[in-house]
Amino acid sequence: QYYSHMHCLQMIQSQEARRGHKYARVVFSRWDLWWISPHPSLSLLDANHTWLPFLPHDFGLSDRHALMPREHADVYFGSFEMLTSGLAVLLVEAGIQLGDTHKRAAVSVEGWLRIRLESYGITPHFFPNTAFVACAGSNTQTGHSLSCGTGHIHKYPSEFRFAVRVAKCLAENCTCTSETSRVDNAGAHSDQQTELIWTPYTFSQSLACMQAEHDRWTRWMSKMTIAKLSAEARAALSEGHWAAAAEVVDTE
């Protein structure tokens, strides 16, 4: 993946040299994404920021798709050089020292994206997720070779649910409901998708709805996680002693 990123950056640089000037913005996207509602208009996405789909990833950022100003592309596509030069190790160690990366945790591709963007002072902005990774035979749009089992058209259930929720939100002028609507595979085959149009209102409201939904999930997951801790760790947390609680968890 990162070797391909390097080649992508090299092709961008080659074209810029031939054209005599740099691109203003760069888009990266997985070829196996199934878009069930339109990508937000570029006019809604400030050209000075890197934009990523809003998806819940533990300590990381979605690496499925990105829209970025040209000056951020060298960082986004620069993983191969960072890894081979040893710079990646320094960036991860710096993250551990700052406390935003656990010293014993494996660094996922999503976590590595967060680390390198933060290291270069790039604060990502988010747009409502409108696509999901499709499985083999589910969509001629992708031609994906991945098989996800009978009756499934998506690789990641949570990603699929978020995409369908955004499509439904957009179709209903983005009025949040108190609970997540039930979605299934049929939800991805809406005849309305060509009629869906993003506006500043639906963009901000849809993102707010998804963030509220994610906050509910985070609170539930936090309660489940805390319930599994030892009495000593829970006591430290209840008294606000976060470092002490972490030390207890590390030794368990």
MIMI-324055 format. One line per 10 residues: their letters; for each residue x, y, z of N, C-alpha, C, CB. Coordinates in nm, 3 decimals, padded with zeros to 5 digits. Glycine has a CB too. Example, Ala and Ser with C-alpha at 12.3 -4.5 7.8 and 13.67 -1.06 7.14 Angstrom:
AS = 01.319/-00.569/00.780/01.230/-00.450/00.780/01.320/-00.330/00.780/01.131/-00.447/00.905 | 01.285/-00.225/00.708/01.367/-00.106/00.714/01.290/00.003/00.787/01.408/-00.060/00.572;
***
This chain:
QYYSHMHCLQ = 00.082/-00.121/00.000/00.000/00.000/00.000/00.086/00.127/00.000/-00.093/00.001/00.121 | 00.184/00.133/00.090/00.265/00.254/00.101/00.362/00.268/-00.016/00.342/00.255/00.232 | 00.404/00.155/-00.072/00.488/00.161/-00.193/00.407/00.220/-00.309/00.541/00.019/-00.230 | 00.279/00.182/-00.317/00.192/00.239/-00.420/00.169/00.388/-00.397/00.057/00.165/-00.423 | 00.158/00.426/-00.269/00.143/00.568/-00.238/00.263/00.647/-00.289/00.128/00.588/-00.085 | 00.383/00.590/-00.272/00.503/00.658/-00.319/00.499/00.678/-00.470/00.628/00.578/-00.280 | 00.455/00.576/-00.543/00.445/00.587/-00.688/00.339/00.690/-00.728/00.412/00.451/-00.751 | 00.231/00.695/-00.653/00.126/00.793/-00.681/00.182/00.934/-00.667/00.006/00.773/-00.586 | 00.257/00.957/-00.559/00.317/01.088/-00.538/00.417/01.120/-00.649/00.386/01.095/-00.402 | 00.494/01.023/-00.692/00.591/01.043/-00.799/00.521/01.080/-00.930/00.676/00.917/-00.819;
MIQSQEARRG = 00.406/01.019/-00.958/00.331/01.051/-01.079/00.275/01.194/-01.072/00.216/00.951/-01.101 | 00.231/01.233/-00.952/00.183/01.371/-00.934/00.296/01.469/-00.962/00.127/01.391/-00.792 | 00.412/01.441/-00.904/00.528/01.528/-00.922/00.573/01.533/-01.068/00.643/01.481/-00.834 | 00.567/01.419/-01.137/00.605/01.414/-01.278/00.513/01.499/-01.364/00.605/01.270/-01.328 | 00.383/01.488/-01.339/00.286/01.568/-01.414/00.302/01.716/-01.385/00.144/01.523/-01.381 | 00.331/01.750/-01.261/00.350/01.891/-01.226/00.472/01.948/-01.296/00.364/01.906/-01.073 | 00.578/01.867/-01.307/00.698/01.913/-01.376/00.668/01.935/-01.524/00.813/01.811/-01.360 | 00.588/01.847/-01.582/00.553/01.862/-01.723/00.462/01.983/-01.746/00.484/01.734/-01.774 | 00.367/02.005/-01.653/00.273/02.116/-01.665/00.336/02.250/-01.632/00.154/02.092/-01.575 | 00.438/02.249/-01.548/00.504/02.372/-01.509/00.442/02.438/-01.388/00.502/02.467/-01.621;
HKYARVVFSR = 00.346/02.374/-01.323/00.289/02.427/-01.199/00.224/02.312/-01.122/00.185/02.539/-01.229 | 00.205/02.336/-00.993/00.152/02.231/-00.906/-00.001/02.228/-00.908/00.201/02.251/-00.763 | -00.054/02.111/-00.875/-00.198/02.098/-00.857/-00.239/02.176/-00.732/-00.240/01.948/-00.845 | -00.363/02.220/-00.730/-00.415/02.289/-00.612/-00.461/02.191/-00.505/-00.529/02.382/-00.650 | -00.528/02.083/-00.549/-00.581/01.984/-00.456/-00.557/01.844/-00.511/-00.731/02.008/-00.430 | -00.552/01.748/-00.421/-00.528/01.608/-00.458/-00.634/01.521/-00.391/-00.384/01.562/-00.417 | -00.685/01.423/-00.464/-00.782/01.329/-00.410/-00.722/01.189/-00.412/-00.914/01.333/-00.490 | -00.733/01.119/-00.301/-00.699/00.977/-00.294/-00.826/00.901/-00.260/-00.586/00.950/-00.189 | -00.847/00.787/-00.328/-00.965/00.707/-00.297/-00.940/00.561/-00.330/-01.088/00.759/-00.374 | -00.988/00.471/-00.247/-00.980/00.329/-00.278/-01.068/00.300/-00.398/-01.022/00.243/-00.156;
WDLWWISPHP = -01.022/00.213/-00.486/-01.099/00.183/-00.607/-01.218/00.091/-00.579/-01.009/00.119/-00.711 | -01.220/00.027/-00.461/-01.328/-00.067/-00.430/-01.434/-00.005/-00.339/-01.271/-00.191/-00.365 | -01.441/00.127/-00.333/-01.546/00.194/-00.256/-01.676/00.198/-00.338/-01.503/00.337/-00.216 | -01.786/00.174/-00.270/-01.919/00.186/-00.332/-01.984/00.311/-00.273/-02.008/00.057/-00.307 | -02.003/00.412/-00.359/-02.062/00.539/-00.315/-02.213/00.530/-00.330/-02.006/00.658/-00.397 | -02.284/00.534/-00.218/-02.430/00.522/-00.223/-02.501/00.655/-00.212/-02.478/00.430/-00.113 | -02.426/00.760/-00.186/-02.477/00.896/-00.197/-02.361/00.983/-00.242/-02.538/00.948/-00.061 | -02.388/01.099/-00.298/-02.281/01.177/-00.362/-02.174/01.223/-00.265/-02.340/01.297/-00.430 | -02.056/01.238/-00.318/-01.947/01.302/-00.243/-01.985/01.449/-00.225/-01.808/01.287/-00.318 | -01.965/01.506/-00.107/-01.995/01.649/-00.089/-01.921/01.735/-00.191/-01.957/01.694/00.053;
SLSLLDANHT = -01.988/01.838/-00.237/-01.929/01.928/-00.335/-01.801/01.990/-00.281/-02.029/02.038/-00.372 | -01.705/02.010/-00.371/-01.579/02.072/-00.330/-01.601/02.211/-00.272/-01.483/02.080/-00.448 | -01.707/02.276/-00.314/-01.734/02.410/-00.262/-01.768/02.409/-00.113/-01.848/02.474/-00.341 | -01.808/02.292/-00.061/-01.840/02.280/00.081/-01.718/02.242/00.165/-01.949/02.178/00.101 | -01.609/02.206/00.097/-01.489/02.157/00.166/-01.376/02.257/00.148/-01.448/02.017/00.114 | -01.344/02.329/00.253/-01.242/02.434/00.249/-01.112/02.382/00.189/-01.217/02.490/00.390 | -01.061/02.452/00.088/-00.943/02.407/00.015/-00.815/02.411/00.098/-00.925/02.490/-00.108 | -00.820/02.474/00.215/-00.700/02.484/00.299/-00.683/02.366/00.393/-00.704/02.612/00.380 | -00.780/02.274/00.393/-00.777/02.164/00.488/-00.778/02.029/00.418/-00.895/02.174/00.582 | -00.729/01.929/00.490/-00.740/01.789/00.446/-00.871/01.734/00.500/-00.618/01.703/00.493;
WLPFLPHDFG = -00.949/01.673/00.409/-01.081/01.622/00.445/-01.083/01.470/00.438/-01.188/01.682/00.353 | -01.135/01.408/00.543/-01.147/01.264/00.552/-01.291/01.226/00.585/-01.049/01.206/00.657 | -01.336/01.107/00.546/-01.470/01.064/00.586/-01.478/01.041/00.735/-01.510/00.936/00.512 | -01.588/01.081/00.795/-01.606/01.062/00.939/-01.644/00.917/00.966/-01.713/01.159/00.995 | -01.551/00.843/01.024/-01.573/00.702/01.059/-01.505/00.674/01.193/-01.519/00.606/00.947 | -01.567/00.592/01.277/-01.504/00.559/01.406/-01.390/00.460/01.387/-01.607/00.501/01.502 | -01.269/00.503/01.420/-01.151/00.416/01.418/-01.078/00.435/01.549/-01.058/00.448/01.295 | -01.045/00.325/01.617/-00.977/00.334/01.746/-00.843/00.404/01.732/-00.958/00.194/01.806 | -00.834/00.522/01.788/-00.709/00.599/01.791/-00.654/00.625/01.650/-00.605/00.525/01.873 | -00.741/00.632/01.550/-00.693/00.652/01.415/-00.790/00.728/01.328/-00.663/00.521/01.352;
LSDRHALMPR = -00.754/00.739/01.200/-00.833/00.811/01.102/-00.859/00.720/00.982/-00.762/00.941/01.058 | -00.971/00.740/00.917/-01.004/00.659/00.801/-00.904/00.684/00.688/-01.147/00.689/00.753 | -00.851/00.575/00.633/-00.757/00.587/00.521/-00.821/00.544/00.389/-00.633/00.503/00.547 | -00.955/00.541/00.384/-01.025/00.498/00.263/-01.021/00.604/00.152/-01.169/00.465/00.296 | -01.030/00.729/00.193/-01.050/00.838/00.096/-00.999/00.966/00.160/-01.201/00.851/00.054 | -00.945/01.056/00.079/-00.898/01.184/00.132/-00.897/01.290/00.022/-00.756/01.169/00.193 | -00.932/01.409/00.061/-00.921/01.527/-00.026/-00.831/01.624/00.048/-01.063/01.591/-00.059 | -00.723/01.667/-00.017/-00.623/01.747/00.054/-00.566/01.857/-00.035/-00.511/01.658/00.106 | -00.518/01.966/00.028/-00.441/02.064/-00.050/-00.310/02.000/-00.092/-00.415/02.195/00.034 | -00.254/02.044/-00.202/-00.134/01.981/-00.258/-00.019/01.975/-00.157/-00.089/02.057/-00.383;
EHADVYFGSF = -00.006/02.076/-00.072/00.107/02.078/00.020/00.098/01.970/00.127/00.117/02.213/00.086 | -00.020/01.910/00.146/-00.034/01.801/00.243/-00.008/01.665/00.179/-00.173/01.804/00.305 | -00.004/01.657/00.048/00.009/01.528/-00.021/00.142/01.460/00.008/-00.007/01.547/-00.171 | 00.249/01.537/00.025/00.379/01.478/00.052/00.378/01.400/00.184/00.487/01.586/00.055 | 00.300/01.447/00.281/00.288/01.376/00.409/00.194/01.257/00.395/00.238/01.472/00.519 | 00.081/01.279/00.331/-00.018/01.171/00.318/00.040/01.052/00.242/-00.145/01.222/00.246 | 00.113/01.079/00.134/00.167/00.972/00.051/00.313/00.938/00.085/00.158/01.012/-00.095 | 00.364/00.994/00.195/00.506/00.979/00.224/00.544/00.866/00.317/00.556/01.103/00.280 | 00.453/00.771/00.342/00.480/00.666/00.441/00.599/00.578/00.406/00.359/00.580/00.456 | 00.613/00.542/00.279/00.720/00.449/00.242/00.857/00.507/00.276/00.714/00.415/00.091;
EMLTSGLAVL = 00.877/00.633/00.244/01.005/00.698/00.275/01.025/00.710/00.426/01.013/00.837/00.209 | 00.916/00.742/00.498/00.926/00.754/00.644/00.962/00.620/00.706/00.795/00.805/00.703 | 00.905/00.511/00.656/00.931/00.379/00.711/01.073/00.331/00.679/00.829/00.278/00.657 | 01.116/00.352/00.556/01.248/00.303/00.516/01.362/00.388/00.572/01.258/00.298/00.365 | 01.334/00.514/00.603/01.439/00.602/00.656/01.451/00.595/00.807/01.411/00.745/00.616 | 01.352/00.533/00.873/01.351/00.528/01.018/01.276/00.642/01.083/01.491/00.527/01.068 | 01.229/00.738/01.003/01.156/00.851/01.058/01.027/00.807/01.126/01.125/00.953/00.949 | 00.964/00.702/01.073/00.838/00.653/01.130/00.855/00.614/01.275/00.785/00.535/01.049 | 00.968/00.550/01.308/00.993/00.509/01.446/00.998/00.631/01.538/01.126/00.429/01.456 | 01.063/00.735/01.493/01.074/00.857/01.573/00.938/00.921/01.595/01.169/00.958/01.506;
LVEAGIQLGD = 00.855/00.920/01.491/00.722/00.980/01.502/00.634/00.901/01.599/00.655/00.988/01.364 | 00.641/00.767/01.591/00.562/00.684/01.682/00.611/00.703/01.826/00.571/00.536/01.641 | 00.743/00.706/01.845/00.798/00.727/01.979/00.756/00.862/02.035/00.950/00.716/01.977 | 00.752/00.964/01.948/00.707/01.096/01.993/00.561/01.091/02.036/00.726/01.201/01.882 | 00.480/01.014/01.963/00.339/00.998/02.000/00.323/00.931/02.134/00.266/00.919/01.894 | 00.408/00.833/02.162/00.405/00.765/02.292/00.441/00.862/02.404/00.501/00.645/02.294 | 00.543/00.944/02.381/00.585/01.041/02.482/00.475/01.144/02.511/00.713/01.113/02.436 | 00.399/01.179/02.407/00.291/01.276/02.425/00.169/01.214/02.489/00.253/01.337/02.291 | 00.165/01.081/02.493/00.055/01.012/02.558/-00.063/00.981/02.469/00.008/01.093/02.670 | -00.053/01.008/02.337/-00.167/00.980/02.249/-00.149/00.848/02.172/-00.185/01.094/02.151;
THKRAAVSVE = -00.041/00.775/02.201/-00.019/00.643/02.144/00.030/00.551/02.255/00.083/00.648/02.024 | -00.038/00.439/02.275/-00.001/00.349/02.384/00.124/00.270/02.347/-00.117/00.253/02.417 | 00.216/00.261/02.441/00.345/00.198/02.413/00.334/00.049/02.382/00.438/00.218/02.529 | 00.225/-00.015/02.427/00.210/-00.158/02.404/00.109/-00.189/02.294/00.169/-00.226/02.531 | 00.050/-00.089/02.238/-00.053/-00.111/02.136/00.009/-00.122/01.997/-00.157/00.002/02.139 | -00.048/-00.210/01.915/-00.006/-00.218/01.776/-00.057/-00.093/01.703/-00.060/-00.348/01.708 | 00.024/-00.041/01.614/-00.014/00.078/01.539/-00.080/00.033/01.409/00.109/00.169/01.511 | -00.210/00.059/01.395/-00.284/00.023/01.274/-00.253/00.123/01.164/-00.435/00.017/01.302 | -00.298/00.093/01.042/-00.279/00.189/00.932/-00.355/00.318/00.960/-00.325/00.128/00.797 | -00.471/00.305/01.027/-00.548/00.424/01.063/-00.476/00.504/01.171/-00.689/00.385/01.112;
GWLRIRLESY = -00.415/00.432/01.267/-00.339/00.501/01.370/-00.215/00.569/01.315/-00.301/00.404/01.478 | -00.149/00.503/01.220/-00.030/00.561/01.158/-00.066/00.687/01.078/00.038/00.458/01.066 | -00.182/00.688/01.013/-00.225/00.808/00.941/-00.243/00.923/01.039/-00.357/00.782/00.864 | -00.306/00.896/01.153/-00.324/01.001/01.254/-00.189/01.052/01.303/-00.406/00.948/01.372 | -00.097/00.960/01.332/00.033/00.999/01.386/00.108/01.089/01.289/00.116/00.876/01.419 | 00.114/01.051/01.163/00.195/01.132/01.071/00.130/01.265/01.038/00.220/01.054/00.944 | -00.003/01.272/01.032/-00.067/01.401/01.010/-00.042/01.494/01.129/-00.218/01.383/00.985 | -00.059/01.440/01.250/-00.036/01.522/01.370/00.108/01.569/01.378/-00.072/01.442/01.497 | 00.200/01.480/01.339/00.343/01.514/01.349/00.380/01.632/01.261/00.427/01.394/01.311 | 00.307/01.650/01.152/00.336/01.761/01.061/00.236/01.876/01.075/00.336/01.712/00.918;
GITPHFFPNT = 00.163/01.875/01.185/00.073/01.986/01.214/-00.048/01.995/01.125/00.147/02.112/01.204 | -00.089/01.881/01.069/-00.207/01.879/00.981/-00.327/01.831/01.061/-00.183/01.786/00.857 | -00.424/01.919/01.081/-00.546/01.885/01.153/-00.654/01.850/01.052/-00.592/02.002/01.244 | -00.696/01.724/01.045/-00.796/01.685/00.945/-00.934/01.738/00.979/-00.800/01.534/00.931 | -01.011/01.765/00.876/-01.152/01.797/00.891/-01.231/01.680/00.833/-01.189/01.933/00.819 | -01.358/01.671/00.871/-01.434/01.552/00.835/-01.561/01.587/00.758/-01.469/01.473/00.960 | -01.596/01.497/00.667/-01.725/01.507/00.599/-01.802/01.378/00.623/-01.705/01.534/00.445 | -01.935/01.380/00.612/-02.014/01.258/00.638/-01.973/01.145/00.543/-02.165/01.288/00.624 | -01.950/01.028/00.600/-01.909/00.913/00.518/-02.022/00.869/00.426/-01.865/00.797/00.608 | -01.993/00.859/00.298/-02.097/00.825/00.200/-02.061/00.703/00.117/-02.123/00.942/00.109;
AFVACAGSNT = -01.963/00.624/00.161/-01.919/00.508/00.083/-01.874/00.396/00.176/-01.804/00.547/-00.014 | -01.868/00.274/00.121/-01.819/00.161/00.198/-01.740/00.069/00.106/-01.936/00.084/00.265 | -01.652/-00.013/00.165/-01.573/-00.108/00.089/-01.663/-00.224/00.051/-01.449/-00.156/00.169 | -01.678/-00.247/-00.080/-01.769/-00.350/-00.129/-01.699/-00.484/-00.145/-01.830/-00.308/-00.262 | -01.778/-00.591/-00.145/-01.725/-00.726/-00.159/-01.736/-00.775/-00.303/-01.800/-00.822/-00.065 | -01.677/-00.890/-00.329/-01.678/-00.949/-00.463/-01.820/-00.976/-00.508/-01.596/-01.079/-00.465 | -01.850/-00.939/-00.632/-01.979/-00.969/-00.691/-02.093/-00.881/-00.645/-02.014/-01.107/-00.662 | -02.066/-00.788/-00.552/-02.174/-00.705/-00.499/-02.201/-00.582/-00.583/-02.142/-00.663/-00.358 | -02.102/-00.542/-00.662/-02.119/-00.417/-00.735/-02.020/-00.412/-00.850/-02.099/-00.295/-00.642 | -02.070/-00.391/-00.970/-01.982/-00.382/-01.086/-01.898/-00.255/-01.083/-02.064/-00.387/-01.215;
QTGHSLSCGT = -01.933/-00.163/-00.994/-01.859/-00.038/-00.982/-01.716/-00.063/-00.935/-01.930/00.058/-00.886 | -01.696/-00.170/-00.854/-01.566/-00.192/-00.794/-01.489/-00.308/-00.853/-01.583/-00.213/-00.650 | -01.558/-00.417/-00.886/-01.488/-00.537/-00.933/-01.400/-00.598/-00.827/-01.406/-00.504/-01.054 | -01.436/-00.582/-00.701/-01.355/-00.629/-00.590/-01.347/-00.781/-00.589/-01.411/-00.578/-00.456 | -01.232/-00.835/-00.552/-01.213/-00.980/-00.548/-01.237/-01.038/-00.409/-01.073/-01.014/-00.593 | -01.266/-00.953/-00.311/-01.285/-00.998/-00.174/-01.423/-01.059/-00.156/-01.265/-00.882/-00.077 | -01.428/-01.179/-00.098/-01.555/-01.244/-00.068/-01.586/-01.226/00.079/-01.550/-01.394/-00.105 | -01.707/-01.177/00.108/-01.743/-01.149/00.247/-01.854/-01.240/00.299/-01.787/-01.006/00.260 | -01.887/-01.345/00.228/-01.989/-01.437/00.275/-02.123/-01.411/00.208/-02.004/-01.426/00.424 | -02.208/-01.511/00.212/-02.339/-01.504/00.148/-02.424/-01.393/00.207/-02.410/-01.638/00.162;
GHIHKYPSEF = -02.483/-01.315/00.118/-02.576/-01.210/00.160/-02.513/-01.080/00.203/-02.657/-01.259/00.270 | -02.381/-01.071/00.203/-02.314/-00.948/00.245/-02.254/-00.877/00.124/-02.204/-00.978/00.349 | -02.273/-00.747/00.117/-02.215/-00.669/00.009/-02.104/-00.578/00.061/-02.322/-00.586/-00.061 | -02.079/-00.581/00.192/-01.983/-00.490/00.253/-01.878/-00.569/00.332/-02.054/-00.389/00.343 | -01.759/-00.512/00.340/-01.651/-00.574/00.417/-01.660/-00.536/00.564/-01.515/-00.533/00.361 | -01.691/-00.409/00.591/-01.693/-00.359/00.728/-01.836/-00.316/00.765/-01.593/-00.240/00.746 | -01.905/-00.390/00.853/-02.044/-00.359/00.886/-02.066/-00.217/00.938/-02.094/-00.455/00.988 | -01.979/-00.170/01.029/-02.000/-00.036/01.084/-01.986/00.072/00.978/-01.901/-00.011/01.198 | -01.890/00.054/00.888/-01.871/00.149/00.778/-01.994/00.153/00.688/-01.746/00.113/00.696 | -02.048/00.033/00.659/-02.168/00.023/00.577/-02.287/00.093/00.643/-02.203/-00.123/00.550;
RFAVRVAKCL = -02.305/00.068/00.774/-02.418/00.130/00.845/-02.407/00.281/00.844/-02.425/00.079/00.988 | -02.286/00.334/00.864/-02.268/00.479/00.861/-02.304/00.536/00.724/-02.124/00.516/00.898 | -02.260/00.469/00.617/-02.288/00.518/00.482/-02.437/00.519/00.452/-02.215/00.432/00.378 | -02.506/00.415/00.493/-02.650/00.408/00.470/-02.723/00.511/00.554/-02.703/00.267/00.502 | -02.677/00.531/00.678/-02.739/00.632/00.763/-02.725/00.771/00.701/-02.678/00.630/00.903 | -02.609/00.800/00.645/-02.589/00.930/00.582/-02.682/00.946/00.462/-02.442/00.948/00.538 | -02.695/00.840/00.382/-02.785/00.845/00.266/-02.929/00.871/00.308/-02.776/00.715/00.185 | -02.971/00.803/00.415/-03.107/00.823/00.465/-03.124/00.964/00.521/-03.141/00.719/00.572 | -03.023/01.009/00.592/-03.026/01.144/00.648/-03.040/01.248/00.537/-02.899/01.171/00.731 | -02.961/01.231/00.433/-02.963/01.326/00.323/-03.098/01.324/00.252/-02.851/01.295/00.223;
AENCTCTSET = -03.156/01.205/00.236/-03.286/01.192/00.171/-03.398/01.257/00.252/-03.319/01.046/00.146 | -03.379/01.264/00.385/-03.481/01.320/00.475/-03.445/01.460/00.523/-03.500/01.228/00.595 | -03.357/01.527/00.450/-03.312/01.661/00.485/-03.239/01.663/00.619/-03.430/01.757/00.490 | -03.182/01.548/00.654/-03.094/01.534/00.770/-03.157/01.577/00.901/-02.970/01.612/00.748 | -03.263/01.505/00.939/-03.322/01.523/01.071/-03.280/01.405/01.156/-03.477/01.534/01.063 | -03.207/01.431/01.263/-03.155/01.323/01.347/-03.269/01.251/01.418/-03.056/01.377/01.449 | -03.252/01.119/01.433/-03.342/01.040/01.515/-03.270/01.006/01.644/-03.389/00.911/01.440 | -03.346/00.967/01.745/-03.285/00.940/01.875/-03.201/00.814/01.875/-03.391/00.930/01.981 | -03.233/00.719/01.788/-03.159/00.595/01.781/-03.121/00.568/01.637/-03.240/00.478/01.838 | -03.019/00.484/01.619/-02.974/00.449/01.485/-03.082/00.369/01.413/-02.844/00.369/01.492;
SRVDNAGAHS = -03.116/00.409/01.293/-03.214/00.335/01.215/-03.156/00.201/01.174/-03.257/00.414/01.091 | -03.241/00.099/01.166/-03.196/-00.032/01.123/-03.168/-00.027/00.973/-03.302/-00.141/01.155 | -03.056/-00.081/00.932/-03.021/-00.084/00.791/-02.986/-00.225/00.750/-02.904/00.012/00.761 | -03.004/-00.254/00.624/-02.965/-00.384/00.571/-02.910/-00.366/00.432/-03.085/-00.482/00.570 | -02.882/-00.473/00.362/-02.821/-00.463/00.230/-02.910/-00.388/00.132/-02.792/-00.600/00.177 | -03.041/-00.398/00.149/-03.132/-00.330/00.056/-03.118/-00.179/00.064/-03.274/-00.369/00.085 | -03.068/-00.131/00.178/-03.053/00.013/00.196/-02.954/00.075/00.101/-03.013/00.043/00.335 | -02.867/-00.004/00.043/-02.766/00.049/-00.047/-02.816/00.062/-00.190/-02.644/-00.038/-00.045 | -02.940/00.016/-00.216/-02.990/00.015/-00.353/-03.102/00.117/-00.371/-03.039/-00.124/-00.391 | -03.083/00.236/-00.318/-03.186/00.338/-00.325/-03.195/00.401/-00.463/-03.161/00.444/-00.221;
DQQTELIWTP = -03.319/00.413/-00.514/-03.338/00.481/-00.643/-03.325/00.631/-00.628/-03.475/00.446/-00.701 | -03.317/00.680/-00.503/-03.312/00.824/-00.479/-03.171/00.880/-00.486/-03.371/00.855/-00.345 | -03.069/00.793/-00.494/-02.935/00.841/-00.473/-02.892/00.947/-00.575/-02.840/00.727/-00.477 | -02.946/00.942/-00.699/-02.908/01.042/-00.798/-02.974/01.177/-00.770/-02.944/00.994/-00.938 | -03.074/01.180/-00.679/-03.146/01.302/-00.649/-03.092/01.371/-00.524/-03.294/01.272/-00.631 | -03.002/01.304/-00.454/-02.952/01.359/-00.329/-02.853/01.471/-00.356/-02.887/01.249/-00.244 | -02.874/01.585/-00.290/-02.790/01.702/-00.312/-02.744/01.757/-00.177/-02.865/01.812/-00.394 | -02.613/01.780/-00.167/-02.559/01.838/-00.045/-02.576/01.989/-00.045/-02.411/01.802/-00.029 | -02.613/02.042/00.070/-02.619/02.186/00.093/-02.541/02.213/00.221/-02.770/02.238/00.104 | -02.507/02.339/00.248/-02.438/02.367/00.376/-02.515/02.315/00.496/-02.415/02.516/00.391;
YTFSQSLACM = -02.649/02.324/00.491/-02.730/02.278/00.604/-02.723/02.127/00.618/-02.876/02.322/00.587 | -02.748/02.052/00.510/-02.748/01.907/00.520/-02.609/01.853/00.554/-02.798/01.845/00.390 | -02.507/01.923/00.506/-02.369/01.880/00.538/-02.343/01.889/00.688/-02.267/01.968/00.461 | -02.369/02.006/00.747/-02.340/02.025/00.889/-02.433/01.940/00.976/-02.353/02.173/00.926 | -02.560/01.929/00.935/-02.656/01.854/01.015/-02.626/01.704/01.010/-02.798/01.881/00.967 | -02.591/01.654/00.893/-02.558/01.511/00.881/-02.435/01.477/00.964/-02.534/01.474/00.733 | -02.335/01.562/00.959/-02.214/01.538/01.037/-02.245/01.540/01.187/-02.106/01.643/01.002 | -02.331/01.633/01.228/-02.370/01.640/01.369/-02.444/01.514/01.411/-02.457/01.763/01.394 | -02.530/01.464/01.324/-02.604/01.341/01.354/-02.510/01.223/01.372/-02.705/01.310/01.243 | -02.412/01.211/01.281/-02.319/01.100/01.288/-02.229/01.110/01.411/-02.234/01.096/01.161;
QAEHDRWTRW = -02.190/01.231/01.446/-02.107/01.251/01.565/-02.185/01.215/01.692/-02.056/01.396/01.574 | -02.314/01.254/01.695/-02.397/01.221/01.811/-02.413/01.070/01.823/-02.535/01.289/01.802 | -02.432/01.004/01.711/-02.446/00.858/01.710/-02.317/00.792/01.759/-02.482/00.807/01.570 | -02.204/00.843/01.712/-02.076/00.788/01.753/-02.051/00.813/01.901/-01.963/00.849/01.669 | -02.093/00.929/01.953/-02.077/00.959/02.095/-02.156/00.860/02.180/-02.123/01.103/02.126 | -02.277/00.823/02.135/-02.356/00.725/02.209/-02.284/00.591/02.213/-02.496/00.708/02.146 | -02.229/00.552/02.097/-02.156/00.425/02.089/-02.032/00.430/02.178/-02.116/00.394/01.943 | -01.962/00.543/02.181/-01.841/00.556/02.262/-01.873/00.544/02.410/-01.772/00.690/02.234 | -01.982/00.608/02.454/-02.020/00.598/02.595/-02.054/00.454/02.633/-02.140/00.689/02.625 | -02.126/00.386/02.544/-02.162/00.247/02.571/-02.036/00.160/02.577/-02.258/00.193/02.463;
MSKMTIAKLS = -01.945/00.178/02.482/-01.822/00.100/02.478/-01.734/00.128/02.600/-01.745/00.129/02.349 | -01.731/00.254/02.643/-01.653/00.290/02.761/-01.706/00.219/02.885/-01.654/00.443/02.783 | -01.838/00.215/02.900/-01.898/00.148/03.015/-01.866/-00.001/03.012/-02.050/00.170/03.016 | -01.873/-00.061/02.893/-01.843/-00.204/02.880/-01.697/-00.232/02.915/-01.874/-00.253/02.738 | -01.608/-00.143/02.870/-01.465/-00.162/02.896/-01.433/-00.147/03.044/-01.382/-00.062/02.814 | -01.489/-00.043/03.107/-01.465/-00.018/03.249/-01.517/-00.135/03.333/-01.531/00.114/03.294 | -01.630/-00.193/03.291/-01.688/-00.304/03.367/-01.597/-00.426/03.371/-01.823/-00.343/03.308 | -01.508/-00.437/03.272/-01.417/-00.552/03.264/-01.289/-00.530/03.344/-01.382/-00.580/03.120 | -01.267/-00.409/03.395/-01.145/-00.380/03.470/-01.152/-00.437/03.611/-01.120/-00.229/03.474 | -01.038/-00.448/03.671/-01.032/-00.494/03.809/-01.088/-00.386/03.902/-00.888/-00.531/03.850;
AEARAALSEG = -01.121/-00.427/04.024/-01.174/-00.332/04.122/-01.074/-00.221/04.150/-01.212/-00.403/04.252 | -00.945/-00.256/04.152/-00.842/-00.156/04.179/-00.836/-00.051/04.068/-00.705/-00.224/04.194 | -00.843/-00.096/03.944/-00.839/-00.003/03.831/-00.963/00.085/03.829/-00.826/-00.078/03.699 | -01.080/00.027/03.858/-01.203/00.106/03.859/-01.200/00.210/03.971/-01.326/00.014/03.877 | -01.142/00.172/04.084/-01.132/00.267/04.196/-01.044/00.385/04.158/-01.077/00.197/04.322 | -00.933/00.357/04.091/-00.843/00.465/04.049/-00.913/00.557/03.949/-00.714/00.406/03.986 | -00.991/00.500/03.859/-01.064/00.582/03.762/-01.170/00.668/03.831/-01.130/00.492/03.657 | -01.239/00.610/03.927/-01.346/00.685/03.994/-01.291/00.805/04.070/-01.423/00.594/04.090 | -01.163/00.797/04.112/-01.100/00.907/04.184/-01.024/01.002/04.091/-01.006/00.853/04.288 | -01.030/00.973/03.960/-00.966/01.059/03.863/-00.817/01.038/03.849/-00.990/01.200/03.899;
HWAAAAEVVD = -00.767/00.927/03.901/-00.623/00.897/03.892/-00.596/00.815/03.764/-00.575/00.819/04.020 | -00.592/00.883/03.651/-00.583/00.815/03.521/-00.451/00.740/03.505/-00.600/00.915/03.409 | -00.341/00.804/03.545/-00.210/00.739/03.531/-00.201/00.613/03.616/-00.099/00.837/03.570 | -00.254/00.622/03.738/-00.251/00.506/03.827/-00.336/00.393/03.772/-00.300/00.545/03.967 | -00.451/00.428/03.715/-00.538/00.326/03.655/-00.468/00.258/03.538/-00.669/00.388/03.608 | -00.397/00.338/03.458/-00.325/00.282/03.343/-00.215/00.187/03.388/-00.266/00.394/03.257 | -00.148/00.221/03.495/-00.041/00.135/03.547/-00.099/00.003/03.596/00.034/00.205/03.661 | -00.215/00.010/03.658/-00.280/-00.114/03.706/-00.316/-00.202/03.588/-00.406/-00.081/03.790 | -00.375/-00.142/03.484/-00.415/-00.217/03.366/-00.294/-00.281/03.299/-00.489/-00.127/03.266 | -00.182/-00.207/03.293/-00.060/-00.258/03.230/-00.005/-00.382/03.299/00.046/-00.150/03.228;
TE = -00.029/-00.391/03.431/00.027/-00.504/03.507/-00.069/-00.621/03.516/00.065/-00.460/03.646 | -00.191/-00.602/03.472/-00.291/-00.711/03.481/-00.275/-00.811/03.368/-00.433/-00.653/03.480;
***
